[in-house]
C-alpha cells in the first residue's frame, strides 16, 4: 500500500498553515515535493486535505477491502497561523471519485461521493484500487488517521494509514486571507485578502 498525504489536482486546491512569516517560507513545491517542503516547516494542511491510497495485493490470493474507518486522535481550536496557497491563478477543478470526511462531526466517517460505491472492494497482485479521501474542517485543528479493514483467505486484519507514522493533521484557517506565490514569479509571497 502506498500513501500520498498531500495530493492536489491543481496547486490552488491545497493550502498549508505555517507558523512563520512569508520571508521565512520557501516558494511552493511541486506536488511530489510536498512532504519534503511541509515536514521541516511543520506545515499543517489548511481547511482540507486530500489523501490518496493505492492498495494492491501482494500474493496470488484476492484481498477483500472490507471498510475504511476514520480515527480522530485529537481535536482543538483552529491554528492561528499564516495560510500559504500552493498555486495562484488556477482554473476549475476536475471531480474525482472519492470519499469525503467531515472532521467536524462527532464521529467522522468516510462517505463515498461522486458516484463512487461504498466498500467492500477487492484487490489482487494484478488489480489495484486507488482511493481519494478528502477530509475537511471549518473550525478545528484535528489529528487523525485511517484504518483499512481487510481480509484474505482466513486472515482478517486492520492496517493503519497515516503520514509516515504520524497522524494526518488538518486545521481550519482562522481567516480567509492567505499568501500566494505568483506563477512564474520570483518576487516572493503576496498577501491575498479574504472576503
Secondary structure, 3 states (H helix, E strand, C coil): CEEECCCCCCHHHCEEEECCCHHHCCCCCCHHHHHHHHHHHCCEEECEEEEEEEECCCCCCCEEEEEEEEEEEEEEECCCCEEEECCCCCCCCCCCCEEEEECCCCCCCCEEECCCCCCCEEECCCCCEEEEEEEECCCEEEEEEEEEEEEECCEEEEEEECECCECEEEECCCCCCEEEECCCCCCCEEEECCC
